[in-house]
């Protein structure tokens, strides 16, 4: 569709629990000229990059209200490659503005960007999108059918009630070494254990955290840790009190 840029610019916050934290630095050495390739299907390498991504940026638009850009992210496996044109991902509860979802419903067009934050390669896709509403049996059946066809190398579990976005690419532009900044995953997290949970009032809990002793640390995958923490904190309203 056609969109006219103009009017006020609005900014909405993104929920930080879905943002993968990274350390960054400028790339060293002389940058090579980016190699650009265009296609309408995803190569095997591009499918792998998307399957292992924890971050994407999406662009959507509405003929009356204009365009919107936002972040989508989660654990490795959040983006499922169904075939060489189709990607699907769950819709996490966020800032409740529903800008992107509203645009998808009204317009059905979507742009997606994926990047390899270490090599600097990137993929830009434009195409069509639609929603799968999983509060209905028919929606859950369609979701399960598509997930069963997925060819992604990575998977992750999500609540059964999450809705899903299904994107079908029309145009794909890949660029090599297109990013001048390099990001690496943070590894300076503190391992914490839930030492005590206190019911303060109806629906309110205080959660006391304490460092895990060096000898008791268990190696956990980033995927399993993200899921267990997210699932736990979704189960109740809570307030956190730091243990002194």
MOTA-V788076 format. One line per field, one symbol per residue. ss: DSSP state (a for helix, b for strand, c for the rest). psi: psi as a letter, one per 20 degrees, with the letter a starting at -180 (. if undefined). burial: # if it has 16 or more other ideal C-beta (glycine too) atoms within 10 Angstrom, else .. A space follows every 10 residues. Layout:
# MOTA-V788076
ss: ???
psi: ???
burial: ???
This chain:
# MOTA-V788076
ss: cccccccccc cccccaaacc cbbbbbcccc cccccbbbbc cccaaaaaaa acccbbbbbb bbcccbbbbb bbbcccccbb bccccbbbbb bcccccccaa aaaaaaacbb bbbbbccccc cbbbbbbbbb bbccccaaaa aaaaaaaaac cccccccccc ccbbbbbbbb bbbbbccccc bbbbbccccc cbbbbbbbbb bccbbbbbbb bccaaacccc caaaaaaaaa aaaaccbbbb bbcc
psi: rppppraqpq pqqqpiijpo pqqqqqpqrp pqppppqqaj qprghhgggg hjqjpqpqpr rphhiarppr qprarpihop ogajipqqqq oqpdjkhkgg gghgghhjqq qqpqqoighj qqppqqbqqr qoojiqhhgh ggghgghhiq jqiqrqqqqh iprqpppoqg pppppplipi qpqqqqkkqp oqqohqppoh rojpqpopqq qpqgijpppq qhghgggggg hgiiiqqrqp ppp.
burial: .......... .......#.# .......... .......... .#...##### #.####.### ##...#.#.# .######### ##.####### ##.#....## #.##..#.## ##.####..# #####.#.#. .#.#.....# .##..#...# .#.#.#.#.. ..#######. .#.##.###. .##....... .......... ......#... .......... ..#..##..# .......... ....
